[in-house]
């Protein structure tokens, strides 16, 4: 077993895959924790779909798919960020309409670019479902620089974003720039989606972005501990998925999604069992006392 793992890391493309996977796991887990807290999963899902036409369009023009990912995800994030936040029922309708419109347009553009592209469709398949093949050292360095910048930016706004996410009305009354922070966070989320898509693919990026953070929210409500748990889950899932994908002909994103979902279900089941045990204990206590 250990010799097989040593053989695995003897290939430069696998070393680069693990480096890139580690970077995107940390970024997506941290950003995703705030995304789940802010109830912006629909926006995150839309950004994940936007990455596909961006990458496909870049390939159609003979450009790097990475450029397409970031251009489209960040651009869509700016559009979504300017939509009214769902403080009232009317603003919720407006926000959902903007996000839904962006998602529909992105899917239409993706289908158009696929129809216009006459090259190897396997490359487009990897855009949808992910691939660890072909990641270069230069791309890893670029991912690291962008991830470091995004995490530093998130760290600078984390406290006010947390305040604005928990109680936006009181935060606004206290002078917190809720609107500006909301736009800034959704742009950072777009960066995280663009990074993660290069490992999981556009259709499965949502799994790494939402499932580890959602699992962490089930386990604990404490911010720092929750973010740490989210990062650990994302790292383990990504590493294990890369190993399995190396020995099988299936894409990495499928394993990331499956393992992340199983982890979430296990956390939910454990939480349900714990709550049920507590409720039974609370019901028995008065009987014993009497």
C-alpha positions as CSV (number, residue, x, y, z in Angstrom):
1,X,0.0,0.0,0.0
2,X,2.7,2.5,1.0
3,X,4.8,1.6,-2.1
4,X,1.7,2.3,-4.2
5,X,1.3,5.7,-2.6
6,X,5.0,6.5,-3.1
7,X,4.6,5.5,-6.8
8,X,1.7,7.9,-7.0
9,X,3.7,10.8,-5.8
10,X,6.5,10.0,-8.2
11,X,4.5,11.5,-11.0
12,X,4.8,15.3,-11.3
13,X,1.2,15.7,-12.5
14,X,-0.1,13.9,-9.4
15,X,2.0,16.1,-7.2
16,X,0.6,19.2,-8.9
17,X,-2.9,17.8,-8.6
18,X,-2.5,17.4,-4.8
19,X,-1.1,20.8,-4.5
20,X,-3.9,22.4,-6.5
21,X,-6.5,20.3,-4.7
22,X,-5.2,21.4,-1.4
23,X,-5.4,25.0,-2.4
24,X,-8.9,24.9,-3.8
25,X,-10.1,22.8,-0.8
26,X,-9.0,25.4,1.7
27,X,-10.4,28.3,-0.3
28,X,-13.8,26.7,-1.0
29,X,-14.2,25.5,2.5
30,X,-13.6,28.9,4.1
31,X,-15.7,30.8,1.5
32,X,-18.4,28.1,1.6
33,X,-18.8,28.4,5.4
34,X,-19.8,32.0,5.0
35,X,-21.9,31.3,2.0
36,X,-24.0,28.7,3.9
37,X,-24.3,31.1,6.8
38,X,-25.5,33.9,4.6
39,X,-28.0,31.6,2.8
40,X,-26.5,32.3,-0.6
41,X,-26.3,28.7,-1.8
42,X,-28.4,29.5,-4.8
43,X,-25.9,32.2,-5.8
44,X,-23.0,29.8,-5.3
45,X,-24.8,27.3,-7.5
46,X,-25.3,29.8,-10.2
47,X,-21.6,30.9,-10.1
48,X,-20.6,27.2,-10.5
49,X,-22.7,27.0,-13.6
50,X,-21.3,30.2,-15.0
51,X,-17.8,28.8,-14.9
52,X,-18.6,26.3,-17.7
53,X,-19.5,28.8,-20.5
54,X,-16.6,30.9,-19.4
55,X,-14.1,28.1,-19.8
56,X,-15.7,26.8,-23.0
57,X,-15.7,30.2,-24.5
58,X,-12.1,30.7,-23.7
59,X,-11.2,27.4,-25.3
60,X,-13.3,28.4,-28.3
61,X,-11.2,31.6,-28.7
62,X,-7.9,29.7,-28.2
63,X,-7.3,31.1,-24.7
64,X,-6.7,29.4,-21.3
65,X,-9.7,27.9,-19.7
66,X,-8.5,29.4,-16.4
67,X,-9.0,32.9,-17.8
68,X,-12.5,32.0,-18.8
69,X,-13.4,30.6,-15.4
70,X,-12.2,33.7,-13.5
71,X,-13.6,36.2,-16.0
72,X,-17.1,34.8,-16.1
73,X,-17.4,33.8,-12.4
74,X,-16.1,37.2,-11.1
75,X,-18.3,39.1,-13.7
76,X,-21.4,37.1,-12.7
77,X,-20.6,37.7,-9.0
78,X,-20.6,41.4,-9.6
79,X,-24.0,41.2,-11.3
80,X,-25.4,39.1,-8.5
81,X,-23.8,41.3,-5.8
82,X,-25.6,44.4,-7.1
83,X,-29.0,42.6,-6.7
84,X,-31.1,43.6,-3.7
85,X,-30.4,41.4,-0.7
86,X,-33.4,39.4,0.5
87,X,-34.4,41.5,3.5
88,X,-38.0,41.7,2.5
89,X,-40.2,39.5,0.3
90,X,-40.0,41.9,-2.6
91,X,-36.2,42.1,-2.5
92,X,-36.1,38.3,-2.2
93,X,-38.0,38.1,-5.5
94,X,-35.7,40.6,-7.1
95,X,-32.6,38.8,-5.9
96,X,-33.9,35.4,-7.1
97,X,-34.9,36.9,-10.5
98,X,-31.4,38.3,-11.0
99,X,-29.6,35.1,-10.0
100,X,-32.0,33.0,-12.1
101,X,-31.5,35.2,-15.1
102,X,-27.7,34.9,-14.8
103,X,-28.0,31.2,-14.5
104,X,-30.3,30.8,-17.6
105,X,-28.0,33.1,-19.7
106,X,-24.9,31.1,-18.6
107,X,-26.4,27.8,-19.6
108,X,-27.5,29.2,-23.0
109,X,-24.0,30.6,-23.7
110,X,-22.5,27.2,-22.6
111,X,-24.6,25.3,-25.1
112,X,-23.8,27.8,-27.8
113,X,-20.0,27.6,-27.2
114,X,-20.2,23.8,-27.2
115,X,-22.1,23.8,-30.5
116,X,-19.5,26.2,-32.1
117,X,-16.5,24.2,-30.8
118,X,-15.3,21.5,-33.2
119,X,-12.4,20.2,-31.3
120,X,-12.0,17.3,-28.8
121,X,-15.1,17.1,-26.8
122,X,-13.3,15.2,-24.0
123,X,-11.7,18.5,-23.1
124,X,-15.2,20.0,-22.6
125,X,-16.2,16.9,-20.5
126,X,-13.3,17.6,-18.1
127,X,-14.6,21.2,-17.8
128,X,-18.0,19.8,-16.6
129,X,-16.8,16.9,-14.4
130,X,-13.2,17.8,-13.5
131,X,-9.8,16.3,-14.2
132,X,-6.5,16.3,-12.4
133,X,-4.5,15.7,-15.6
134,X,-2.5,18.5,-17.1
135,X,-2.1,20.7,-14.1
136,X,1.2,22.4,-14.4
137,X,3.5,23.9,-11.7
138,X,2.8,27.4,-13.2
139,X,-0.9,26.9,-12.7
140,X,-0.4,25.7,-9.1
141,X,1.6,28.9,-8.4
142,X,-1.1,31.0,-9.9
143,X,-3.7,29.3,-7.9
144,X,-1.7,29.8,-4.7
145,X,-1.2,33.5,-5.3
146,X,-4.9,34.1,-6.1
147,X,-6.0,31.9,-3.1
148,X,-3.7,33.7,-0.8
149,X,-5.1,37.1,-1.9
150,X,-8.7,35.8,-1.5
151,X,-8.1,34.4,1.9
152,X,-6.4,37.5,3.1
153,X,-9.3,39.6,1.8
154,X,-11.7,37.3,3.5
155,X,-9.8,37.5,6.8
156,X,-9.9,41.3,6.7
157,X,-13.7,41.4,6.3
158,X,-14.6,38.2,8.2
159,X,-15.7,39.8,11.4
160,X,-18.0,42.5,9.9
161,X,-19.3,39.9,7.3
162,X,-20.2,37.6,10.2
163,X,-22.0,40.4,12.0
164,X,-23.8,41.4,8.8
165,X,-24.8,37.8,8.1
166,X,-26.2,37.1,11.5
167,X,-28.2,40.3,11.9
168,X,-27.9,42.7,8.9
169,X,-30.4,45.3,10.3
170,X,-28.4,45.8,13.6
171,X,-25.1,45.7,11.7
172,X,-26.3,48.5,9.4
173,X,-27.5,50.5,12.3
174,X,-24.1,50.1,13.9
175,X,-22.5,51.6,10.8
176,X,-21.3,48.4,9.1
177,X,-21.3,48.8,5.3
178,X,-23.5,45.8,4.8
179,X,-24.1,46.4,1.1
180,X,-20.4,46.9,0.2
181,X,-19.4,43.9,2.3
182,X,-22.1,41.8,0.5
183,X,-20.7,42.7,-2.9
184,X,-17.1,42.1,-1.8
185,X,-17.9,38.7,-0.4
186,X,-19.8,37.5,-3.5
187,X,-16.8,38.5,-5.6
188,X,-14.5,36.5,-3.4
189,X,-17.0,33.6,-3.7
190,X,-16.7,33.9,-7.5
191,X,-12.9,33.7,-7.2
192,X,-13.3,30.5,-5.0
193,X,-15.7,29.0,-7.5
194,X,-13.3,29.7,-10.4
195,X,-10.5,28.1,-8.6
196,X,-12.4,25.0,-7.5
197,X,-13.9,24.4,-10.9
198,X,-10.5,23.6,-12.3
199,X,-10.4,20.5,-10.1
200,X,-14.0,19.4,-9.6
201,X,-15.5,20.7,-12.9
202,X,-18.2,23.3,-13.3
203,X,-21.1,20.9,-12.5
204,X,-19.6,19.5,-9.4
205,X,-17.9,22.5,-7.9
206,X,-21.0,23.2,-5.8
207,X,-20.3,19.9,-3.9
208,X,-17.0,21.0,-2.5
209,X,-18.3,24.6,-1.9
210,X,-21.4,23.7,0.1
211,X,-21.2,20.1,1.5
212,X,-18.1,20.4,3.8
213,X,-19.3,23.8,5.1
214,X,-22.8,22.6,5.6
215,X,-21.5,19.6,7.5
216,X,-19.4,21.9,9.7
217,X,-22.6,23.9,10.4
218,X,-24.4,20.7,11.5
219,X,-21.5,19.8,13.8
220,X,-21.0,23.2,15.5
221,X,-22.2,26.8,15.4
222,X,-18.9,28.3,16.5
223,X,-17.3,30.3,13.7
224,X,-13.6,29.5,14.1
225,X,-14.2,25.8,14.9
226,X,-16.8,25.5,12.1
227,X,-14.4,26.9,9.5
228,X,-11.6,24.6,10.7
229,X,-13.9,21.6,10.5
230,X,-15.0,22.6,7.0
231,X,-11.4,22.9,5.8
232,X,-10.4,19.6,7.3
233,X,-13.4,17.8,5.7
234,X,-12.7,19.4,2.3
235,X,-9.0,18.5,2.5
236,X,-9.6,14.9,3.4
237,X,-12.3,14.5,0.7
238,X,-10.2,16.0,-2.0
239,X,-7.1,14.0,-1.1
240,X,-9.0,10.7,-0.9
241,X,-10.8,11.5,-4.2
242,X,-7.6,12.2,-6.0
243,X,-6.1,8.9,-4.9
244,X,-9.3,7.0,-6.0
245,X,-9.4,8.8,-9.3
246,X,-5.8,7.9,-10.0
247,X,-6.6,4.2,-9.8
248,X,-9.9,4.4,-11.6
249,X,-11.0,5.8,-15.0
250,X,-13.6,8.1,-13.4
251,X,-13.4,11.9,-12.8
252,X,-12.2,13.3,-9.5
253,X,-15.4,15.5,-9.1
254,X,-17.6,12.4,-8.9
255,X,-15.7,11.1,-5.9
256,X,-15.5,14.5,-4.2
257,X,-19.3,14.8,-4.5
258,X,-20.0,11.3,-3.2
259,X,-17.6,11.5,-0.3
260,X,-18.8,14.9,0.7
261,X,-22.4,13.9,0.6
262,X,-21.8,10.8,2.7
263,X,-20.0,12.9,5.3
264,X,-22.9,15.3,5.4
265,X,-25.4,12.5,5.8
266,X,-23.3,11.0,8.6
267,X,-23.2,14.3,10.4
268,X,-26.9,14.7,10.0
269,X,-27.6,11.2,11.3
270,X,-25.3,11.8,14.3
271,X,-27.0,15.1,15.0
272,X,-30.5,13.5,14.8
273,X,-29.4,10.6,17.1
274,X,-28.0,13.1,19.6
275,X,-31.1,15.3,19.6
276,X,-33.3,12.3,20.0
277,X,-31.3,11.0,22.9
278,X,-31.4,14.4,24.6
279,X,-35.2,14.7,24.2
280,X,-35.7,11.2,25.6
281,X,-33.5,12.2,28.6
282,X,-35.4,15.4,29.1
283,X,-38.7,13.4,29.1
284,X,-37.5,10.8,31.6
285,X,-36.0,13.3,34.0
286,X,-39.4,14.6,35.4
287,X,-40.7,11.0,35.8
288,X,-37.6,10.1,37.9
289,X,-37.9,13.2,40.0
290,X,-41.6,12.4,40.7
